[in-house]
Each structure stands twice: as C-alpha cells, then as structure tokens.
C-alpha cells in the first residue's frame, strides 16, 4: 500500500521538528556560558571534598615553609657576609 502525500509530508514535518529540537539541545549543551557554569559547579563540588582540602592545605604549608626557609637562609648568609666584610675592614685588608 502506497503512502499518501499528506502522510509523507507529516513524517517530514515531525522529523524536521525533532531535528530542530535536537539542535536546540546541542546548542544549549555547548554554549560557553553553560559550559562555564558546569565547570564551576564541578570545581566547587571537588573542592568540598575533605581529602582535596587536606591536600591543598599540605601543598600550601609546603610552599609557605619553603618561602620562610629560603628567606631566613638568605638573611643568615647576608649577615655572615656582612660580618666577614666588617671583620676584613677592621683588619685593614
């Protein structure tokens, strides 16, 4: 049995509507604003994890400790050089 022109035309209209709906959904999924919102939500969720917070705290502690160590070490070296130069100057070298 052959299909009628109206039946074929109706199927084409349904397919066109489905395609338009699919394109709208894809456009929403890949929109920069929506992707940014999704990334922000994921990052917020990850940062709420206590294990991640502990790891970040450990890294921060290491960095701060390294900076403090480096600063105090440099100051000690500078004072030692200043003492050496002062002593050398006193002796008349």
N, C-alpha and C positions, 0 to 999 in steps of 0.2 A: 504494500500500500504506500503510495506516494504521500509525502507530507505536503501540507498546504503552504502557500506563500506566507500566510499570517503566522503559522506555527514556526516556520524558519525565522521570520522576522522577529518574533517574540524571543526565540532562543538567542539570537544575535544581540538583542537588547539586554537580556539577562547577562550574557557573557560580558557585554560592554560595561554594565553596571558593576559586575563582580571585579572586572579589571580595574575600574576606576576606584573602587573601594580598596582593593589591594595596593594600588599605587599610593593612595592617601595614607594607608597604614605604613608603607615603606618610607614615605616622606617623613612621617612623624618619628619613626624609629631612628632615622639617620640625621635628623635635624640637629645642628650644633648645640642648640640650647638644651634639647632633651638629652643628648649625649653628655653634656657637661653636668646636667642635673643627676644623671645616673652615676657618673664618675664621682661626683661629690657625695652622693648617698653611699656608694661602696666604700669610699675612703673613710667616711665618718663611721661606718659600721666596723671597718677593720681597726680603726683607732680606738674603738670602745673595748676591744679585746684586751684583758689584763696582761696576757703574755706579750702582746705587742707593746703595750705601755711600759712594761718592765724592760723589754729590750731597748726601747728608745731611751729610757732612763739610764740604762747601763752605758749606752753609747755617749749620751750627754755627759755622764760622770767621767768617762774616759777622756773625752775631749777637754773638759774643764780641768781635769787633773793634769793632762799633758801641757796645757797652756800655763797652769800655775807652776809646774815643774820647770818648764822651759824659761819662764820669766825669772824665777828665783835662781836658776842655774846661771843665767846670763848676768844677773846682778852680782852674784858671787864672783864670777870671772872678772867683771868690770872692776869690782872693789879690789880684787887681788892684783890686777894690772895697775890700778891707781896706787896701791901700797908699794908695789915694786918700783914704779916710776918715782914716787916720793922718796923712797929709800935711796934710789940711784942718784937722785938730785942732791940729797943730803951728803952723800959721799963724794959728790963732785965729778961724777963720771960723765 
